[in-house]
Amino acid sequence: MMGTIGSGLALPDSFPADEFPLASDANILNVFESEDKKNVRIICSTAMDYEDILAFYAPVIEMMDSELDMDTGKMYMGSSEKYDKIVLMVNNTKTKSESNMVSLEVTKKQPTIE
């Protein structure tokens, strides 16, 4: 589940960027996409301050079911009408480097057969 690792990677078409936007300066460092394209994860860096990232993702955070404090930031987990799983991790690493890290992973729901 490592996916592709690099710098300046392209955002996969299967990632719902309209619902889960990226910072304007996002540098995509890791992309994972399942074969069926139902599960997609991106990890990116941004020069945005930690608190600004949390404010930027406030609409996403509001729909999450749980929040977990981590040593380097926060992890939010939830689901929605369209997604079985949504995971947002925001790492406050700017003090050790020039950027903070954001990870977004979504798993699309399987269509229901009626």
TIRO-286816 format. One record per residue (C-alpha): x negated, y, z; residue number from 1. Coordinates in steps of 0.25 Angstrom, whole numbers. Each point is the difference from the previous one (the first is absolute). Layout:
     c1     c2     c3  pos
      X      Y      Z  NUM
...
! end
This chain:
     c1     c2     c3  pos
      0      0      0    1
    -12      9     -2    2
      4      5    -14    3
     -8     10     -7    4
    -10      8      7    5
     -7     13     -5    6
      2     15     -1    7
      9      8     -9    8
      9    -12     -3    9
     12      1     -8   10
     14      0      8   11
      7    -13     -5   12
     13      2     -7   13
      7     -9     10   14
     -3      9     11   15
     12      9      3   16
     -7     13      1   17
     13      8     -1   18
      4     -6     13   19
    -14      0      7   20
     -8     11     -6   21
    -15      2      1   22
     -7     12      4   23
     -5      8    -12   24
    -14     -3      3   25
      2    -15      3   26
    -12     -8     -5   27
      5    -14     -1   28
    -10    -10      5   29
      8    -13      1   30
     11     -6     -8   31
      7    -13      2   32
     12     -4     -8   33
      6    -14      1   34
      2     -8    -13   35
     15      2      0   36
     -2     15      3   37
      9      0     12   38
    -11      3     10   39
     -9     11     -2   40
    -10      7      9   41
     -9     12     -2   42
    -11      6      9   43
     -5     14     -3   44
     -8     11      6   45
      4     14      1   46
     -6     13      6   47
     13      4      7   48
     -1      1     15   49
      6    -11      8   50
     12      8      5   51
      3      5    -14   52
      0    -14     -5   53
     10     -4     10   54
      9     13     -4   55
     -1     -4    -14   56
      5    -14      2   57
     11      4     11   58
     11     -4    -10   59
     -6    -14     -1   60
     -3     -1     15   61
     14      4      4   62
      5    -13     -7   63
     -9     -9      7   64
      4    -10     11   65
    -13      0      8   66
    -12      8      3   67
    -14     -6      5   68
    -11      9      5   69
    -13     -5     -4   70
    -14      4      4   71
     -2      8    -13   72
     14      5     -3   73
     14     -6     -1   74
      8    -11     -7   75
     14      1     -4   76
      9    -12     -4   77
     14     -1     -6   78
      9     -4    -11   79
     11      6     -8   80
     11     -3     -9   81
    -10     -2    -12   82
    -12     -6      8   83
     -2    -12      9   84
    -12      6      6   85
     -7     14      0   86
    -13      2      7   87
     -6     14      2   88
    -14      1      7   89
     -7     14      2   90
    -14     -1      5   91
     -6     12      6   92
    -14     -2     -5   93
     -4     14     -4   94
     -8      3     12   95
    -10    -12     -5   96
      1      4    -15   97
      6     10     -9   98
     13     -6     -2   99
     12     -7      7  100
      6    -14     -5  101
     14     -3     -3  102
      5    -14     -3  103
     14     -2     -6  104
      6    -14     -3  105
     14     -3     -5  106
      7    -13     -3  107
     12      1     -9  108
     12     -8      4  109
      4    -12     -9  110
     13      3     -8  111
     12     -7      6  112
      7    -10     -8  113
     15      1      1  114
! end
